[in-house]
Amino acid sequence: MPPMHAIMHGDPPIPTLLLNFKEGPPDNHTAYVVAPNVFLLFHQGKLAQLYVTDVYNSMEEVS
């Protein structure tokens, strides 16, 4: 399981889940959207980070 961080991100801050699959920041400044509030960032062609923004709202939508 990759390291997981719960952070407050944005303005106004909202609960955000960040999973890091690689050390260091991603080299790709393009975020791929796979679902509302779910973004993928890549580093050298491999998945580097997964962001889930507005975590509480995303959990309600799945329920």
Jmol script that loads the backbone (N, CA, C; Angstrom):
load data "model"
ATOM      1  N   MET A   1       0.849  -1.165   0.000  1.00  0.00           N
ATOM      2  CA  MET A   1       0.000   0.000   0.000  1.00  0.00           C
ATOM      3  C   MET A   1       0.899   1.234   0.000  1.00  0.00           C
ATOM      4  N   PRO A   2       0.651   2.171  -0.913  1.00  0.00           N
ATOM      5  CA  PRO A   2       1.479   3.387  -0.968  1.00  0.00           C
ATOM      6  C   PRO A   2       1.216   4.289   0.232  1.00  0.00           C
ATOM      7  N   PRO A   3       2.196   5.152   0.558  1.00  0.00           N
ATOM      8  CA  PRO A   3       1.965   6.106   1.646  1.00  0.00           C
ATOM      9  C   PRO A   3       0.741   6.964   1.358  1.00  0.00           C
ATOM     10  N   MET A   4      -0.071   7.178   2.376  1.00  0.00           N
ATOM     11  CA  MET A   4      -1.323   7.905   2.224  1.00  0.00           C
ATOM     12  C   MET A   4      -1.305   9.104   3.166  1.00  0.00           C
ATOM     13  N   HIS A   5      -1.770  10.261   2.669  1.00  0.00           N
ATOM     14  CA  HIS A   5      -1.812  11.471   3.472  1.00  0.00           C
ATOM     15  C   HIS A   5      -3.195  12.092   3.358  1.00  0.00           C
ATOM     16  N   ALA A   6      -3.745  12.489   4.476  1.00  0.00           N
ATOM     17  CA  ALA A   6      -4.988  13.257   4.493  1.00  0.00           C
ATOM     18  C   ALA A   6      -4.579  14.713   4.677  1.00  0.00           C
ATOM     19  N   ILE A   7      -4.932  15.558   3.712  1.00  0.00           N
ATOM     20  CA  ILE A   7      -4.541  16.969   3.759  1.00  0.00           C
ATOM     21  C   ILE A   7      -5.765  17.838   3.509  1.00  0.00           C
ATOM     22  N   MET A   8      -5.646  19.101   3.847  1.00  0.00           N
ATOM     23  CA  MET A   8      -6.658  20.096   3.500  1.00  0.00           C
ATOM     24  C   MET A   8      -6.087  20.873   2.320  1.00  0.00           C
ATOM     25  N   HIS A   9      -6.803  20.914   1.197  1.00  0.00           N
ATOM     26  CA  HIS A   9      -6.274  21.511  -0.022  1.00  0.00           C
ATOM     27  C   HIS A   9      -7.332  22.392  -0.660  1.00  0.00           C
ATOM     28  N   GLY A  10      -6.913  23.503  -1.234  1.00  0.00           N
ATOM     29  CA  GLY A  10      -7.821  24.379  -1.965  1.00  0.00           C
ATOM     30  C   GLY A  10      -8.190  25.615  -1.175  1.00  0.00           C
ATOM     31  N   ASP A  11      -9.043  26.426  -1.789  1.00  0.00           N
ATOM     32  CA  ASP A  11      -9.511  27.662  -1.161  1.00  0.00           C
ATOM     33  C   ASP A  11     -10.997  27.798  -1.421  1.00  0.00           C
ATOM     34  N   PRO A  12     -11.867  27.505  -0.499  1.00  0.00           N
ATOM     35  CA  PRO A  12     -11.608  27.131   0.889  1.00  0.00           C
ATOM     36  C   PRO A  12     -11.070  25.707   0.973  1.00  0.00           C
ATOM     37  N   PRO A  13     -10.322  25.408   2.031  1.00  0.00           N
ATOM     38  CA  PRO A  13      -9.735  24.066   2.169  1.00  0.00           C
ATOM     39  C   PRO A  13     -10.805  22.984   2.283  1.00  0.00           C
ATOM     40  N   ILE A  14     -10.586  21.898   1.557  1.00  0.00           N
ATOM     41  CA  ILE A  14     -11.480  20.748   1.628  1.00  0.00           C
ATOM     42  C   ILE A  14     -10.642  19.504   1.915  1.00  0.00           C
ATOM     43  N   PRO A  15     -11.223  18.490   2.570  1.00  0.00           N
ATOM     44  CA  PRO A  15     -10.456  17.270   2.864  1.00  0.00           C
ATOM     45  C   PRO A  15     -10.020  16.583   1.565  1.00  0.00           C
ATOM     46  N   THR A  16      -8.743  16.276   1.479  1.00  0.00           N
ATOM     47  CA  THR A  16      -8.163  15.681   0.282  1.00  0.00           C
ATOM     48  C   THR A  16      -7.305  14.494   0.689  1.00  0.00           C
ATOM     49  N   LEU A  17      -7.421  13.412  -0.056  1.00  0.00           N
ATOM     50  CA  LEU A  17      -6.608  12.218   0.169  1.00  0.00           C
ATOM     51  C   LEU A  17      -5.535  12.185  -0.911  1.00  0.00           C
ATOM     52  N   LEU A  18      -4.284  12.009  -0.514  1.00  0.00           N
ATOM     53  CA  LEU A  18      -3.159  11.978  -1.448  1.00  0.00           C
ATOM     54  C   LEU A  18      -2.403  10.677  -1.251  1.00  0.00           C
ATOM     55  N   LEU A  19      -2.263   9.899  -2.318  1.00  0.00           N
ATOM     56  CA  LEU A  19      -1.467   8.677  -2.296  1.00  0.00           C
ATOM     57  C   LEU A  19      -0.251   8.896  -3.179  1.00  0.00           C
ATOM     58  N   ASN A  20       0.951   8.661  -2.628  1.00  0.00           N
ATOM     59  CA  ASN A  20       2.204   8.810  -3.370  1.00  0.00           C
ATOM     60  C   ASN A  20       2.715   7.432  -3.767  1.00  0.00           C
ATOM     61  N   PHE A  21       2.841   7.205  -5.060  1.00  0.00           N
ATOM     62  CA  PHE A  21       3.345   5.933  -5.559  1.00  0.00           C
ATOM     63  C   PHE A  21       4.828   5.994  -5.872  1.00  0.00           C
ATOM     64  N   LYS A  22       5.407   7.218  -5.924  1.00  0.00           N
ATOM     65  CA  LYS A  22       6.832   7.408  -6.217  1.00  0.00           C
ATOM     66  C   LYS A  22       7.379   8.481  -5.298  1.00  0.00           C
ATOM     67  N   GLU A  23       8.671   8.415  -5.033  1.00  0.00           N
ATOM     68  CA  GLU A  23       9.349   9.458  -4.262  1.00  0.00           C
ATOM     69  C   GLU A  23       9.452  10.714  -5.124  1.00  0.00           C
ATOM     70  N   GLY A  24       9.358  11.862  -4.519  1.00  0.00           N
ATOM     71  CA  GLY A  24       9.521  13.127  -5.241  1.00  0.00           C
ATOM     72  C   GLY A  24       8.272  13.538  -5.985  1.00  0.00           C
ATOM     73  N   PRO A  25       8.267  14.772  -6.460  1.00  0.00           N
ATOM     74  CA  PRO A  25       7.094  15.303  -7.165  1.00  0.00           C
ATOM     75  C   PRO A  25       6.965  14.708  -8.573  1.00  0.00           C
ATOM     76  N   PRO A  26       5.756  14.648  -9.088  1.00  0.00           N
ATOM     77  CA  PRO A  26       5.575  14.143 -10.457  1.00  0.00           C
ATOM     78  C   PRO A  26       6.146  15.129 -11.469  1.00  0.00           C
ATOM     79  N   ASP A  27       6.599  14.637 -12.639  1.00  0.00           N
ATOM     80  CA  ASP A  27       7.122  15.521 -13.672  1.00  0.00           C
ATOM     81  C   ASP A  27       6.032  15.956 -14.645  1.00  0.00           C
ATOM     82  N   ASN A  28       4.851  15.429 -14.497  1.00  0.00           N
ATOM     83  CA  ASN A  28       3.739  15.740 -15.383  1.00  0.00           C
ATOM     84  C   ASN A  28       2.811  16.720 -14.667  1.00  0.00           C
ATOM     85  N   HIS A  29       2.618  17.894 -15.247  1.00  0.00           N
ATOM     86  CA  HIS A  29       1.748  18.895 -14.637  1.00  0.00           C
ATOM     87  C   HIS A  29       0.317  18.775 -15.137  1.00  0.00           C
ATOM     88  N   THR A  30       0.033  17.705 -15.855  1.00  0.00           N
ATOM     89  CA  THR A  30      -1.319  17.436 -16.326  1.00  0.00           C
ATOM     90  C   THR A  30      -1.949  16.391 -15.425  1.00  0.00           C
ATOM     91  N   ALA A  31      -3.111  16.707 -14.882  1.00  0.00           N
ATOM     92  CA  ALA A  31      -3.836  15.741 -14.054  1.00  0.00           C
ATOM     93  C   ALA A  31      -4.901  15.082 -14.917  1.00  0.00           C
ATOM     94  N   TYR A  32      -4.930  13.775 -14.913  1.00  0.00           N
ATOM     95  CA  TYR A  32      -5.937  13.031 -15.650  1.00  0.00           C
ATOM     96  C   TYR A  32      -7.114  12.776 -14.719  1.00  0.00           C
ATOM     97  N   VAL A  33      -8.301  13.129 -15.153  1.00  0.00           N
ATOM     98  CA  VAL A  33      -9.503  12.965 -14.338  1.00  0.00           C
ATOM     99  C   VAL A  33     -10.128  11.623 -14.679  1.00  0.00           C
ATOM    100  N   VAL A  34     -10.275  10.766 -13.667  1.00  0.00           N
ATOM    101  CA  VAL A  34     -10.877   9.449 -13.893  1.00  0.00           C
ATOM    102  C   VAL A  34     -12.295   9.373 -13.343  1.00  0.00           C
ATOM    103  N   ALA A  35     -12.660  10.317 -12.498  1.00  0.00           N
ATOM    104  CA  ALA A  35     -14.008  10.434 -11.939  1.00  0.00           C
ATOM    105  C   ALA A  35     -14.091  11.813 -11.296  1.00  0.00           C
ATOM    106  N   PRO A  36     -15.293  12.290 -11.000  1.00  0.00           N
ATOM    107  CA  PRO A  36     -15.358  13.585 -10.304  1.00  0.00           C
ATOM    108  C   PRO A  36     -14.514  13.543  -9.026  1.00  0.00           C
ATOM    109  N   ASN A  37     -13.644  14.497  -8.883  1.00  0.00           N
ATOM    110  CA  ASN A  37     -12.785  14.640  -7.699  1.00  0.00           C
ATOM    111  C   ASN A  37     -11.668  13.598  -7.591  1.00  0.00           C
ATOM    112  N   VAL A  38     -11.378  12.845  -8.647  1.00  0.00           N
ATOM    113  CA  VAL A  38     -10.297  11.853  -8.619  1.00  0.00           C
ATOM    114  C   VAL A  38      -9.332  12.154  -9.768  1.00  0.00           C
ATOM    115  N   PHE A  39      -8.041  12.387  -9.415  1.00  0.00           N
ATOM    116  CA  PHE A  39      -7.038  12.811 -10.393  1.00  0.00           C
ATOM    117  C   PHE A  39      -5.802  11.927 -10.301  1.00  0.00           C
ATOM    118  N   LEU A  40      -5.172  11.642 -11.455  1.00  0.00           N
ATOM    119  CA  LEU A  40      -3.939  10.870 -11.530  1.00  0.00           C
ATOM    120  C   LEU A  40      -2.829  11.757 -12.081  1.00  0.00           C
ATOM    121  N   LEU A  41      -1.626  11.696 -11.500  1.00  0.00           N
ATOM    122  CA  LEU A  41      -0.449  12.393 -12.011  1.00  0.00           C
ATOM    123  C   LEU A  41       0.654  11.369 -12.226  1.00  0.00           C
ATOM    124  N   PHE A  42       1.444  11.545 -13.290  1.00  0.00           N
ATOM    125  CA  PHE A  42       2.451  10.563 -13.668  1.00  0.00           C
ATOM    126  C   PHE A  42       3.863  11.126 -13.566  1.00  0.00           C
ATOM    127  N   HIS A  43       4.856  10.238 -13.395  1.00  0.00           N
ATOM    128  CA  HIS A  43       6.276  10.576 -13.394  1.00  0.00           C
ATOM    129  C   HIS A  43       6.992   9.547 -14.254  1.00  0.00           C
ATOM    130  N   GLN A  44       7.601  10.000 -15.320  1.00  0.00           N
ATOM    131  CA  GLN A  44       8.311   9.128 -16.266  1.00  0.00           C
ATOM    132  C   GLN A  44       7.434   7.973 -16.739  1.00  0.00           C
ATOM    133  N   GLY A  45       6.193   8.294 -17.060  1.00  0.00           N
ATOM    134  CA  GLY A  45       5.283   7.308 -17.623  1.00  0.00           C
ATOM    135  C   GLY A  45       4.638   6.363 -16.632  1.00  0.00           C
ATOM    136  N   LYS A  46       4.932   6.517 -15.343  1.00  0.00           N
ATOM    137  CA  LYS A  46       4.340   5.646 -14.329  1.00  0.00           C
ATOM    138  C   LYS A  46       3.541   6.479 -13.341  1.00  0.00           C
ATOM    139  N   LEU A  47       2.511   5.886 -12.770  1.00  0.00           N
ATOM    140  CA  LEU A  47       1.654   6.587 -11.827  1.00  0.00           C
ATOM    141  C   LEU A  47       2.475   7.074 -10.631  1.00  0.00           C
ATOM    142  N   ALA A  48       2.407   8.381 -10.351  1.00  0.00           N
ATOM    143  CA  ALA A  48       3.159   8.969  -9.243  1.00  0.00           C
ATOM    144  C   ALA A  48       2.246   9.341  -8.083  1.00  0.00           C
ATOM    145  N   GLN A  49       1.082   9.940  -8.379  1.00  0.00           N
ATOM    146  CA  GLN A  49       0.191  10.386  -7.312  1.00  0.00           C
ATOM    147  C   GLN A  49      -1.262  10.204  -7.712  1.00  0.00           C
ATOM    148  N   LEU A  50      -2.081   9.951  -6.702  1.00  0.00           N
ATOM    149  CA  LEU A  50      -3.527   9.894  -6.867  1.00  0.00           C
ATOM    150  C   LEU A  50      -4.124  10.871  -5.859  1.00  0.00           C
ATOM    151  N   TYR A  51      -4.927  11.815  -6.338  1.00  0.00           N
ATOM    152  CA  TYR A  51      -5.624  12.769  -5.478  1.00  0.00           C
ATOM    153  C   TYR A  51      -7.102  12.455  -5.481  1.00  0.00           C
ATOM    154  N   VAL A  52      -7.706  12.468  -4.317  1.00  0.00           N
ATOM    155  CA  VAL A  52      -9.159  12.406  -4.193  1.00  0.00           C
ATOM    156  C   VAL A  52      -9.549  13.648  -3.405  1.00  0.00           C
ATOM    157  N   THR A  53     -10.142  14.619  -4.090  1.00  0.00           N
ATOM    158  CA  THR A  53     -10.527  15.862  -3.419  1.00  0.00           C
ATOM    159  C   THR A  53     -11.963  15.763  -2.936  1.00  0.00           C
ATOM    160  N   ASP A  54     -12.303  16.599  -1.976  1.00  0.00           N
ATOM    161  CA  ASP A  54     -13.639  16.624  -1.378  1.00  0.00           C
ATOM    162  C   ASP A  54     -14.049  15.205  -0.975  1.00  0.00           C
ATOM    163  N   VAL A  55     -13.209  14.615  -0.134  1.00  0.00           N
ATOM    164  CA  VAL A  55     -13.351  13.210   0.248  1.00  0.00           C
ATOM    165  C   VAL A  55     -14.745  12.881   0.783  1.00  0.00           C
ATOM    166  N   TYR A  56     -15.264  13.717   1.678  1.00  0.00           N
ATOM    167  CA  TYR A  56     -16.581  13.418   2.271  1.00  0.00           C
ATOM    168  C   TYR A  56     -17.673  13.393   1.212  1.00  0.00           C
ATOM    169  N   ASN A  57     -17.634  14.327   0.261  1.00  0.00           N
ATOM    170  CA  ASN A  57     -18.624  14.350  -0.810  1.00  0.00           C
ATOM    171  C   ASN A  57     -18.459  13.117  -1.704  1.00  0.00           C
ATOM    172  N   SER A  58     -17.228  12.729  -1.993  1.00  0.00           N
ATOM    173  CA  SER A  58     -16.990  11.547  -2.827  1.00  0.00           C
ATOM    174  C   SER A  58     -17.516  10.291  -2.147  1.00  0.00           C
ATOM    175  N   MET A  59     -17.373  10.203  -0.814  1.00  0.00           N
ATOM    176  CA  MET A  59     -17.875   9.035  -0.089  1.00  0.00           C
ATOM    177  C   MET A  59     -19.402   8.976  -0.150  1.00  0.00           C
ATOM    178  N   GLU A  60     -20.066  10.124  -0.072  1.00  0.00           N
ATOM    179  CA  GLU A  60     -21.538  10.155  -0.139  1.00  0.00           C
ATOM    180  C   GLU A  60     -22.017   9.704  -1.515  1.00  0.00           C
ATOM    181  N   GLU A  61     -21.305  10.095  -2.582  1.00  0.00           N
ATOM    182  CA  GLU A  61     -21.698   9.723  -3.932  1.00  0.00           C
ATOM    183  C   GLU A  61     -21.581   8.224  -4.160  1.00  0.00           C
ATOM    184  N   VAL A  62     -20.621   7.570  -3.504  1.00  0.00           N
ATOM    185  CA  VAL A  62     -20.429   6.125  -3.658  1.00  0.00           C
ATOM    186  C   VAL A  62     -21.471   5.353  -2.875  1.00  0.00           C
ATOM    187  N   SER A  63     -21.885   5.895  -1.729  1.00  0.00           N
ATOM    188  CA  SER A  63     -22.856   5.190  -0.877  1.00  0.00           C
ATOM    189  C   SER A  63     -24.196   5.014  -1.537  1.00  0.00           C
TER     190      SER A  63
END
end "model"
wireframe off; spacefill off
backbone 0.3
color backbone group
